Amino acid sequence: MIEYENLFLSNREFTEELQQSFEQTLKSGWFILGNKVKEFEKEFALYCGSRHCVGVASGLDALFLSLKACSFKPGDEVIVPSNTYIATILAVLNAGLKPVMAEPDIRTYNIDPEKIREQITAKTVAIMPVHLYGKLCDMESIMEIARENNLVVIEDCAQAHGAAYKGKRAGTFGTFGAFSYYPTKNLGALGDAGSITTDDETLLTNLHRLRNYGSDVKYYNEIIGYNSRLDEIQAAFLSVKLKKLDRINEHKRKLAKLYSENLKDDFIKPHHDENYYDVFHIYAIRHEKRDELKKYLLDNGIKTDIHYPVAPHQQHAMKEIFKGIPCPLSEQLHASILSLPISYFHTEEDVNRVIAVMNKFELH
Ligand SMILES: *Cc1c(COP(=O)(O)O)cnc(C)c1O
């Protein structure tokens, strides 16, 4: 059986260093907002090419706190992609703002800048592009739209640690880059964790307060805040894994190249453009008989996944919110997309096996 993901195997190579960092943290006797978090924030900001990084509790909180840091008014509108993980939209709703959907570019699956333009109203305050599957959005066009309309840009980088466009990394184009370190992400903690990159000193202060009860100095509260801190132990693990991130990304890119060069053309493969350094958090193909294909692969000992089976506007929780809003491209993608095994523990042999089986898939 070829598994889709196995987090024990994906982390096995780092076991010793992770154990050492656990022991160090335990011995330090300091578990919340200490040196480990400060070190990781510095390292990750440097890695991305951003001035600052603020560790928070999760990717969802990174998005949510970025929105809160801007002090928007209730009901202000935020443009989000119609095909994304639900967290992007939950962040907007939880911040008391209105998510407005823009459809994707059908080639890249990322938000289409022209569709963003169509959705801008007098109430629009921000754009939240999602670098889906590890490919950057068309950030040149998106930043131009943002400048013309005076909008804040919050990049959802949860799937794009280290991804770049013309050498510039995810999280350095917009006002904020929101990262998740959920264990399956390219840079994954051993639990929940997230962070925000920004160059803006004022917003940085807001983020520091928001994540820690609205406080700069213990027991003195400047604003209404939250408890959303990155744990010392997770920061220590992340410092270990950050050193391996380029290797993890390169491994995934090598497997992606194998798929792209050898899968037959019945499958729609990820769009390739030399200017983009894609990190393949997910390797997604499309096929009109997706469900049959998924079953055929499982029958042949290959597990796959779907990111995601239900479009956000069709989720039970969201039906009322997006009632009557058509998202045909998102629906088309959700019905045809399939994620193939591309984890750090997968070998070239694994991928060649998947390719061989897939190339024998016939329509019945
Ligand atoms: C994983 C993910 C998130 C949420 O991250 P958590 O750490 O699970 O809260 C947000 N957006 C996207 C696109 C994601 O893939």
The ligand as a MOL file (V3000), in Angstrom:
LIG
                    3D

  0  0  0     0  0            999 V3000
M  V30 BEGIN CTAB
M  V30 COUNTS 15 15 0 0 0
M  V30 BEGIN ATOM
M  V30 1 C -3.9720 24.5550 6.4970 0
M  V30 2 C -4.5590 25.7840 5.9330 0
M  V30 3 C -5.0480 26.8220 6.7460 0
M  V30 4 C -5.2530 26.6900 8.2260 0
M  V30 5 O -4.1710 26.3310 8.9590 0
M  V30 6 P -4.3590 25.7360 10.4550 0
M  V30 7 O -2.9910 25.7960 11.0120 0
M  V30 8 O -4.9010 24.3560 10.3070 0
M  V30 9 O -5.3130 26.6190 11.1750 0
M  V30 10 C -5.4560 27.9890 6.1420 0
M  V30 11 N -5.4310 28.1330 4.8110 0
M  V30 12 C -5.0180 27.1490 3.9910 0
M  V30 13 C -5.0060 27.3890 2.5180 0
M  V30 14 C -4.5810 25.9410 4.5230 0
M  V30 15 O -4.1700 24.9680 3.6960 0
M  V30 END ATOM
M  V30 BEGIN BOND
M  V30 1 1 1 2
M  V30 2 1 2 3
M  V30 3 2 2 14
M  V30 4 1 3 4
M  V30 5 2 3 10
M  V30 6 1 4 5
M  V30 7 1 5 6
M  V30 8 2 6 7
M  V30 9 1 6 8
M  V30 10 1 6 9
M  V30 11 1 10 11
M  V30 12 2 11 12
M  V30 13 1 12 13
M  V30 14 1 12 14
M  V30 15 1 14 15
M  V30 END BOND
M  V30 END CTAB
M  END
